[in-house]
Amino acid sequence: MCLSALRRWRRMQKTGRGYCEYEVCIGDVPVDKLHQLYLEADYVGDRAELYLDGRLADDWFTNGETWHAALKRFDYPASLVLRIYSSD
């Protein structure tokens, strides 16, 4: 079974601090129908960070691989903020 739980994302702001922020809205996740849900980020930049309720929840430094952030450990939040830092 393939389940797509991602409902929408939007660019929140270009901050002028070397990163862009995106709001990732996941919505309700039918936890009884899946074991794990991943947020995959394939991006160009130096690093990326995930924020939950304003606090850093996870990060990834660019190594050429796609970032797979497991969301079960965060109790499947309805939304997250993804911050991607420029490599400039």
C-alpha positions in Angstrom: 0.0 0.0 0.0 1.3 3.4 -0.9 0.0 6.3 1.3 0.7 9.9 0.5 0.1 11.9 3.7 1.7 15.1 2.6 -1.1 17.6 2.0 0.8 20.8 1.1 3.9 22.8 1.5 4.6 26.5 1.0 7.6 28.7 1.1 7.2 30.8 4.2 10.1 33.3 3.7 13.5 34.0 2.4 15.1 35.2 5.5 18.2 37.0 4.4 20.1 34.9 6.9 21.2 32.3 4.3 18.3 30.0 4.5 14.7 29.6 3.2 11.8 28.3 5.3 9.0 26.0 4.2 5.9 25.0 6.1 5.2 21.3 5.5 1.6 20.5 6.3 1.0 16.8 6.8 -2.5 16.8 8.2 -4.1 13.8 9.9 -2.2 10.6 9.5 -4.1 7.3 9.8 -1.6 5.7 12.2 -3.5 2.5 12.2 -2.7 2.0 8.5 1.0 2.5 8.5 4.1 1.6 10.4 6.3 4.6 9.6 6.0 7.8 7.5 9.1 9.6 6.2 9.6 13.1 5.0 12.1 13.0 2.1 14.1 16.1 1.2 16.3 16.1 -1.9 17.6 19.6 -1.9 20.5 21.8 -3.0 22.2 23.5 -0.1 24.6 23.1 2.8 22.2 21.6 5.4 18.6 21.4 6.3 16.8 21.5 9.6 13.3 20.4 10.8 11.5 22.4 13.4 8.6 21.2 15.5 6.8 23.8 17.6 9.7 26.2 17.2 12.3 23.8 18.4 15.0 22.0 16.3 13.8 18.4 16.0 16.2 17.0 13.3 18.9 18.1 10.9 20.9 16.8 8.0 24.1 17.9 6.4 24.4 17.6 2.7 26.2 14.4 1.6 24.7 13.7 -1.8 22.0 11.4 -0.4 18.3 12.2 0.0 17.3 13.0 3.6 14.7 10.6 5.0 13.3 12.0 8.3 11.2 9.5 10.2 8.1 11.2 11.6 6.8 8.5 13.9 9.3 9.6 16.6 7.6 13.0 16.6 4.1 11.4 16.9 3.2 12.4 13.3 2.9 16.2 13.7 0.3 18.0 11.6 2.9 20.4 10.4 6.7 21.1 10.5 9.0 23.9 9.4 11.8 22.9 7.0 14.7 25.2 6.9 17.3 24.8 4.0 20.6 26.7 4.2 22.4 28.0 1.2 25.8 26.5 0.3 27.0 30.0 -0.8 
